[in-house]
Amino acid sequence: MGEKTILKDRFAGKFIVLDGPDGCGKTTQSELLTKWLENGGVKTASFRDPGGTAVGEQIRQILLNPENTAMSERTELLLYMAARAQLWKEEISPALETGKCVVLDRWLSSTCAYQGYAGGLGIKNVIKLANDCLERVWPDLTIVLDIDLDVSTGRLSSTPDRMEQKGKTYHTKVRDGFLELAKGREDFAIVNVSAGIKAVSKKVIEVVNKKF
């Protein structure tokens, strides 16, 4: 049995999420992981959350628009869940059903860290709502890309979106929220991103290989 066949069998129908604070490099690492899987013969589908559908992209624009300063944490929570439910029905579920490996840029873990922990709504309350709203709450593996706040701030755009504008105290809590959520969970892994892009990618691949 060839290496590509082995990889295909191991990752068929798996759901992998890369998550972490703003500026951690999850979009880049999601792309690199997808490329590695595809090079190994794995049928792969990759999406971003919120987004990935016409409805989800419109919700994303509302959530990240800096002009929407009056938006509350509860409104954020509900909008993220709505985009997520649409993405699951329209894209993720069909991809998994056909045996594809799904790689996702953010998922429920983000809402737990941002609105639940940093926003004060409570991680348990976010998970409770997710259980009511989503057909599937947790992926097979969530990789949290951990980064120092000073480093991540330097990576952000010169025109930050509404979430990125929330300030140092808020984003410090976001990072703490991710670490708190991952404690003691076998379906979570933490990867420090202080090394270069290639080194981090290598570590991410090591993590998924070990998990599956």
Beta strands, then each sheet from edge to edge (+ up, - down):
strand 1: 15-19
strand 2: 44-48
strand 3: 101-105
strand 4: 141-146
strand 5: 188-192
sheet 1: 2+ 3+ 1+ 4+ 5+
end
